[in-house]
Amino acid sequence: MDLTMPQKLRTVSILFCSMMLPLLSACDGGGQGAVDAAQTSMPQVLVTIVTAKPETITLADELPGRVSAFRTAEIRPQVGGILEKRLFEQGSEVQAGQKLFQINAEPFKADVDSAAAALQRAEAALVRFKGKFDRAEQLIETKAISHETYEEAVADLAQAKANVAEARATLQRRRLDLDFATVRAPIAGRIGQSLVSEGALVSTTGSNALAIVQQIDQVYVDVRQPASQLNVIREASKSGQFDDASRIPVTILGASEKPYSVSGKALFSEISVDPGTGNVTVRVQVDNPNRLLLPGMYVRARLPRGVRHNALMVPQEAVVRDPTGQSQLVIVGGDQKAARRNVDIGEIIDRRAIVTSGLKPGEIVVVQGQERVQDGAPVETAEFHAPDASAKN
């Protein structure tokens, strides 16, 4: 039978399909099996995890502050004269009453001797007038002398007593001047450099101090923050979030962000408001037994502003973002399969984020390895161990 060309092509096509159909079926079945086998043999992704547990945390603001001495005393002379000696080591610790400078004391010694002699003359005159008074008192009874003479004896005795009192006070003043020739420390603390040298003429009217002593076993750290934030702290204090609302504990941080081994307390009774900026200056009193903090240093103070109970926190690296910027956590279920979940994140404290919603206590959160995990994929888990922050510093 003769066939046209289109009919021939159709016949060949049918024959080819009938021959290839079994082969295609076999290939299709084998390919699916290979895929299934590959999925079955694929290893599980290893991730590190933490379990969400309720915690009590303290919310705080880190604010810049400057250290100032607890007490500062300028050493000034109380008498004038030539400075003979410096009696302290510059930069050392001095005690209250310790000798610091010696002013030439010879003129003051002479003044003491002169005042002592004047006192002796006044006391001798007192003895003489006391005798006259005693005789006048006996004679007036017999009317051997007039009342005018008796009254003069009484007045002379009173004048002599006044002269003795004046001479005694003058002697006391001269002795004080002699004592002031030795300049002493009014407070205990660390003394700086000497601001005058031996041989200098010092006076009580001079504008420059001889030295400065600063008490630094305790120091103040003055920090500034907006006045509105202060109201938040006060509300937290009134609600009983702090144990002692009048003295809230403060952590002092150095330049390396490592806390100093000192304790501080905010003194809210010593608060001033800057009228230009509206900021408040909060004074923090810090124990400084090892003299780690020095006046003039700039530090950072972690000032608490509230306490949150039953807060859920996760390491900061556990939080991921979707293309829209939504915060997510990868949660591992009881079947060891991971799934992404949208959550709301609050503040970051010590490299840990507060989860305000979307997470329940006891749930397992992936910290490392989220980028290799697909939703519904099984995972292999290991506990996450946070790096030691102190080791880095």
C-alpha positions in Angstrom: 0.0 0.0 0.0 1.4 3.3 -1.0 1.5 6.0 1.7 1.9 9.7 1.4 4.7 11.5 3.1 2.7 12.8 6.1 1.3 9.4 6.7 4.7 7.9 6.7 6.0 10.4 9.3 3.0 9.7 11.5 3.6 5.9 11.4 7.3 6.3 12.3 6.4 8.5 15.2 3.9 6.0 16.6 6.4 3.2 16.3 9.1 5.2 18.1 6.9 6.1 21.0 5.8 2.5 21.5 9.4 1.5 21.6 10.6 4.2 24.0 7.6 4.1 26.4 8.9 1.1 28.5 12.3 2.7 28.7 10.9 6.0 29.9 8.9 4.3 32.5 11.9 2.4 33.8 14.0 5.6 33.9 11.3 7.5 35.7 10.9 4.9 38.4 14.7 4.6 38.9 15.1 8.4 39.2 12.5 8.8 41.9 14.1 6.0 43.9 17.5 7.7 43.6 16.1 11.0 44.9 14.4 9.2 47.8 17.6 7.4 48.6 19.6 10.6 48.5 17.2 12.4 50.9 17.3 9.4 53.3 21.1 9.3 53.4 21.5 13.2 53.7 23.1 14.0 57.2 21.2 16.1 59.7 22.4 19.7 60.2 24.2 20.3 63.5 23.0 23.4 65.4 23.6 24.8 68.8 20.6 25.5 71.0 19.4 27.1 74.2 16.3 26.5 76.2 14.2 29.6 77.0 13.9 30.0 80.8 12.2 32.9 82.7 14.7 35.2 84.3 14.7 38.3 86.5 16.7 41.0 84.7 17.6 44.6 85.5 17.1 47.2 82.7 19.9 49.8 82.7 21.2 52.7 80.7 24.9 53.1 80.1 25.8 56.8 80.5 29.1 58.6 80.3 30.3 60.1 83.6 33.3 61.8 85.1 35.0 60.9 88.4 35.5 63.6 91.1 37.1 63.3 94.5 34.9 62.6 97.6 36.6 65.5 99.4 39.1 68.1 98.1 41.2 70.3 100.4 43.5 73.1 99.1 46.5 73.5 101.4 46.9 77.2 102.2 49.1 78.9 104.8 47.5 80.5 107.9 50.5 82.6 108.6 53.0 84.3 106.3 56.7 83.7 106.0 59.5 81.9 104.2 58.8 78.3 103.3 61.7 76.2 104.6 60.8 72.6 104.0 58.4 70.3 102.2 57.7 67.3 104.5 55.8 64.9 102.2 56.3 62.8 99.2 54.4 64.1 96.2 51.7 61.8 95.0 51.6 59.9 98.3 48.8 59.1 100.8 48.7 61.5 103.8 46.8 61.3 107.0 44.8 64.0 108.6 47.1 66.2 110.8 50.3 65.1 109.0 53.0 67.7 108.6 53.2 69.0 105.0 55.3 72.2 105.0 57.4 74.1 107.5 57.4 77.9 107.5 60.2 79.7 109.2 59.1 79.7 112.8 61.7 81.9 114.5 59.6 85.1 114.3 56.6 83.3 115.8 58.7 81.9 118.6 59.9 85.4 119.5 56.2 86.6 119.5 55.4 83.8 121.9 58.2 84.8 124.3 57.1 88.5 124.1 53.5 87.5 124.8 54.5 85.3 127.7 56.5 88.2 129.2 53.5 90.5 128.8 51.4 88.0 130.7 53.8 87.8 133.5 53.8 91.7 133.8 50.0 91.6 133.9 49.9 88.9 136.5 52.4 90.8 138.7 50.2 93.9 138.4 47.2 91.8 139.4 49.0 90.7 142.6 49.8 94.3 143.5 46.3 95.5 142.9 44.9 92.5 144.7 46.9 93.5 147.8 45.7 97.1 147.6 42.1 95.9 147.3 42.4 93.7 150.4 43.8 96.5 152.5 41.1 98.9 151.3 38.4 96.4 152.1 39.7 96.2 155.7 40.0 100.0 156.1 36.6 100.8 154.7 35.0 98.9 157.6 36.7 101.2 160.1 36.0 104.2 157.9 39.8 104.9 157.8 39.6 105.6 154.0 36.9 107.2 151.9 34.5 105.4 149.7 36.2 107.0 146.7 39.5 105.4 147.6 37.9 102.1 148.0 36.1 102.3 144.7 39.4 103.1 143.0 41.0 100.0 144.5 38.0 97.9 143.2 38.4 99.4 139.7 42.2 98.9 139.7 41.7 95.2 140.6 39.2 94.7 137.9 41.5 96.4 135.3 44.4 94.2 136.4 42.2 91.0 135.9 41.2 92.2 132.5 44.9 92.9 131.6 45.8 89.4 132.6 43.0 87.9 130.5 44.1 90.0 127.5 47.7 89.0 127.9 46.7 85.3 128.2 44.7 85.5 125.0 47.5 87.2 123.2 49.9 84.5 124.3 47.4 81.9 123.1 47.2 83.6 119.7 51.0 83.7 119.4 51.2 80.1 120.2 48.6 79.3 117.5 50.7 81.3 114.9 53.7 79.3 115.9 51.7 76.1 115.5 50.4 77.3 112.1 54.0 77.7 110.9 53.9 73.9 110.5 51.3 73.4 107.7 49.3 70.2 108.3 46.9 68.1 106.2 43.2 68.9 107.1 42.0 65.6 105.6 43.3 62.2 104.8 43.8 61.4 101.1 46.3 61.5 98.2 48.3 64.7 97.9 49.4 66.0 94.5 52.5 67.8 93.5 53.8 70.7 95.5 52.8 74.0 94.0 55.5 76.0 95.7 59.1 75.4 96.3 61.4 75.9 99.3 62.5 79.5 99.8 59.2 80.9 98.5 57.5 83.7 100.4 53.9 82.6 101.3 51.2 84.7 102.8 47.6 84.2 103.9 46.4 86.5 101.1 48.0 84.5 98.3 45.8 83.2 95.5 47.7 80.0 95.0 47.4 76.9 97.2 50.6 75.1 98.4 49.2 71.7 97.4 45.9 69.8 97.0 44.8 66.8 99.0 42.0 64.6 97.6 40.1 61.9 99.4 39.7 59.1 96.9 38.9 56.0 99.0 35.4 57.0 97.9 34.7 59.0 94.8 31.7 60.5 93.0 30.8 59.8 89.4 28.5 62.4 87.9 26.4 61.2 84.9 23.9 63.0 82.8 20.7 61.8 81.4 17.4 63.3 80.1 15.0 64.4 82.9 12.3 62.2 81.4 14.3 59.1 82.0 14.7 60.1 85.6 10.9 59.9 86.0 11.0 56.3 84.7 13.5 55.4 87.5 11.4 57.1 90.1 8.3 55.2 89.0 10.3 52.0 89.2 11.4 52.9 92.7 7.9 53.7 93.8 6.6 50.3 92.5 9.1 48.5 94.7 11.3 47.2 91.9 14.4 48.2 93.8 15.3 47.0 97.3 16.4 50.5 98.4 14.7 53.2 96.4 17.0 55.9 97.8 20.3 54.2 96.9 20.1 52.3 93.6 23.2 50.2 92.8 25.3 51.3 89.8 28.0 49.4 87.9 31.0 51.4 86.7 32.6 50.4 83.4 36.1 51.2 82.1 37.2 52.0 78.5 37.3 48.3 77.7 33.7 47.9 78.7 34.9 45.7 81.6 33.2 46.5 85.0 35.5 47.8 87.7 35.5 45.7 90.9 33.9 48.6 92.8 30.3 49.2 93.9 28.4 52.4 93.4 25.1 53.8 94.6 23.1 56.6 92.9 22.3 59.4 95.3 19.0 60.8 94.0 19.0 63.4 96.7 21.9 65.1 94.9 20.3 65.8 91.5 20.5 69.0 89.6 18.9 70.0 86.3 20.8 71.9 83.5 18.4 74.7 82.5 20.1 74.9 79.1 19.7 71.2 78.0 17.0 69.9 80.4 19.3 67.0 81.4 19.8 66.0 84.9 23.1 65.2 86.6 22.9 62.2 88.8 25.7 61.8 91.4 26.9 58.2 92.1 28.9 57.5 95.2 31.5 54.7 94.6 33.6 52.8 97.1 37.2 53.0 95.8 39.5 51.2 98.3 42.1 50.3 95.7 42.2 53.8 94.1 41.3 52.4 90.7 39.2 55.5 89.9 41.0 58.8 89.8 39.6 62.3 89.8 39.1 63.5 86.2 38.7 60.0 84.6 35.9 59.5 82.2 34.0 56.3 82.7 30.6 54.7 81.9 28.0 54.1 84.5 25.3 51.4 84.1 22.4 53.1 85.8 19.4 50.8 86.5 15.9 52.0 85.5 13.7 49.0 86.2 13.5 45.3 86.9 11.6 42.9 84.7 10.5 39.5 86.1 9.9 36.3 84.1 11.7 37.7 81.1 12.7 35.3 78.2 16.2 36.0 76.8 18.1 34.5 73.9 21.7 35.1 72.7 21.8 38.0 70.2 23.1 35.8 67.4 20.0 33.6 67.6 17.8 36.4 66.1 17.5 36.3 62.3 15.6 38.6 59.9 13.4 37.8 57.0 13.5 39.8 53.8 11.0 42.3 55.2 13.1 42.8 58.4 10.8 40.8 60.7 12.7 39.3 63.7 12.6 35.5 63.7 13.8 32.6 65.8 14.4 29.0 64.7 12.5 26.7 67.1 13.3 23.0 67.5 10.2 21.0 68.2 9.8 17.7 70.0 10.2 15.8 66.7 13.7 17.3 66.3 12.5 19.4 63.3 13.3 23.1 63.0 10.8 25.8 62.1 11.1 29.6 61.8 8.8 31.7 63.9 8.2 35.5 64.0 8.9 37.1 67.3 9.2 40.6 68.8 12.5 41.6 70.2 13.1 44.1 73.0 16.3 45.5 74.5 19.8 44.0 74.2 21.5 43.3 77.5 25.0 41.8 77.7 24.7 40.4 74.1 21.3 38.8 74.9 18.0 39.9 73.5 14.7 40.1 75.4 11.9 38.3 73.5 8.7 40.2 74.3 6.3 37.9 72.3 6.4 34.8 70.2 8.3 32.6 72.6 7.2 30.4 75.4 9.2 29.1 78.4 10.8 25.8 77.8 11.0 26.1 74.0 14.3 25.2 72.3 15.9 28.0 70.3 18.6 27.5 67.7 21.6 29.9 68.3 24.1 28.9 65.6 23.5 27.1 62.3 20.1 28.7 61.4 21.3 29.6 57.9 21.7 25.9 57.0 18.3 24.9 58.3 15.1 24.6 56.3 11.6 24.6 57.7 10.6 21.1 58.7 14.1 19.7 58.3 15.4 17.4 61.0 18.4 18.8 63.0 21.0 17.5 65.3 21.4 19.6 68.4 24.2 20.6 70.8 24.1 22.9 73.8 25.3 26.5 73.1 28.0 27.8 75.4 28.4 31.6 75.5 32.0 32.9 75.1 33.6 34.2 78.3 33.4 38.0 78.0 36.1 38.4 80.7 38.5 36.3 78.7 38.3 38.6 75.7 39.0 41.6 77.9 
